Amino acid sequence: MKLPPGVRLAWVGPFRHFECAKEKLKIVVPLTLLLVFLLLCFNTRSLIETGIVLLSVPFSLIGSSTSWTTT
């Protein structure tokens, strides 16, 4: 798309807010997961138990979401 001189396009509104939030979450979520991992390691003193706990979370979310649905 060719724009005339002096004209520019900028994303504003909810889309821009979504993009800013997405950029922040790219940093916050991995740091949070690392912190949870470290706290579990210090608490259990076992990498295997920590891995089991962290891997069980997605499966428990799947199980809990299916119990809410009605047929």
N, C-alpha and C positions, 0 to 999 in steps of 0.2 A: 504494500500500500504506500503510495507516494503522498506525502503531506506537503502542503504549501509552506514556504519559509515562515518561520516564527510560530508554527503550530506544533504542539507536542502532545503525546498521549501519556496518560498516567493512570494507573489503577488506584481507585479510591474506594472508601466505604468498607463493607463487610469483607470483601475479597482481600483487600490490603491487610486488614486485621488478621484474617485467617493465615495469610502468608507470613506475617510477623510471628504469630503464635507457633506456626509450624517450624520456623527457624529456631525459636527458643526451645521447643520440645526436642529438637535434634540433639541438644546439649543436655537438657535436664533429665530426660528419661534414661540415657545410658549412665549418667552419674548416679542417679537414684538406684538403678539396678546394681551398680558396683557397690554402693554403700550397703544395700541390703545383703549382697553376697558377703562382704567383709564382716558385717555384724553376725551373720549366721555362722561364718567360719570361726570367729572368735568365741561364739557361744557354744557350738557343737564340737569344735576342735577337730573336725573331720571334713575333708573335701567331699567325700562320698555322700555323707548325710546332707551336706549343704546342697549338693547337686540333686539329690532325691527331693528335697523340699522345694527347690526352685523349679524342677521339672513337673512336680505335682500340681503347681498352681494353674497352668493352662488347662489341664485335664479336669480340675475341680470346677473351673469356670464353665467348661463345656457341660459338665454334669448338672450344674446348678441352673444353667439357662434352659436345659431341656425339661426340667421339672416345673418351670413356670408356664410352659405352653400348655394349652388345652386343645383337645381334639374334638 
